């Protein structure tokens, strides 16, 4: 089944970081997840931003970049449907270690927030 057509809990279950959770736990996360949409070229978040959420991409693509000391953006990865982004800062409570930009219209299925 295509990632674009499955439910949020099923999408979360396909993410390796969340794959070992039980169905009930995935459903609880899916119930509080907030669907988002970013147009092509939009910044999902910036390197150095505070973090309290990560995103699981339902459709579209994003590019992950870091800023070099000379100001150049260095591409680290291109992520697409079923992949997670922003989880490191969310889990460790730190700031974003990279920036993420939508390469084409992107709909993260969830913005899974960290508990305060």
N, C-alpha and C positions, 0 to 999 in steps of 0.2 A: 504494500500500500504506500502511496506517495506521502512524503512528510507533510505536504500542504493540506492533506485531507484528513489526517488523523486527529484525535482529541488531544488536549493538552497533557493529560496524564500519560497517554501512550507515547507522546513525543518526549516527555521527561524521562520515561523508562528507557529510551534509546540512547540517552546521554550516559557515557561510561561512569562519570562521577556519581550519578544518581541511580544507576542500574540495579544496585543491590537493595534498594529500598523496597518495602512491601507495597502492594497495590494500594492499600488504604493510606499509606504515607504519601505516595505519589498523588493520590486524589486530593488529599488535604493541601498539598503544595499547589496543585492545579487550581483549586478553588480560590486561593488568595493571589494567584498570579495575575498580573495586569498586562493585557495585550497592548502592544505598542506598534507604531508604524513610523518609518523614517524614509523620506524621499531620497532619491539618488543624490549623493554629494553631502548629505546631512551628517553631522558628527553625532555619533551615539554617545560618546563620552571622550574627554580629553585626558591625556597623560597628566598626572598630578592631581586630578579631581578626587574628592572624597568619594567613597563607595559604600553603598548599602544594598546593591542588587547585582544580579548577573542576568544574562539574556540567553535564551535558547532560540536559535533562528528557525522560524517556520518556513519562510521563503525569502529569496533574495540572497545577496552576498555582501559581506563586509570585508574591509581591509584593516588589518591591525598594523600600526606603525609606531615607531619610537623616534623621538627627535634626537639627532646627533648634535654634539656640542657645536658644530659649525652651522646649525640651523636646518640642515637637510632632514627630510623625513625618510626613515629607512623602513621599508616594508618587511614585516616579520611573517605575516600569514594572510591568506585569503580564506575566509570561512563561509560555509553555506548551510543549507537546510540540515537540521538535526545536530548542529554543532553549538557549543556553548562558548560564550565570551564574557569576560569580566568577573570570572569566578575567583581569581586569585585575590584581588583586593577585597572582595566581599567576604571571603573566608578568613583572611588574616587581619581584617580591619584596617589595612593600610590604604594608601592612595593608589590610584590607577597607575600601573607601570607602563602603559601604552595608551595610544589613542585609537579609536575605532570609527571608521567612516563607512557609510553605506555606498557600495559600488553601483548598485541598482536598487530600486525600491525594496525595502527590507521590512519584513514583519516578524519581529521576534515574538514567538508564541507566548513568552512569559518574561516578566521581569520579576524574578524570584528575590524577594527582599530578605535581608538578614534581620533577625529580631534585635530590637534595641537593647 
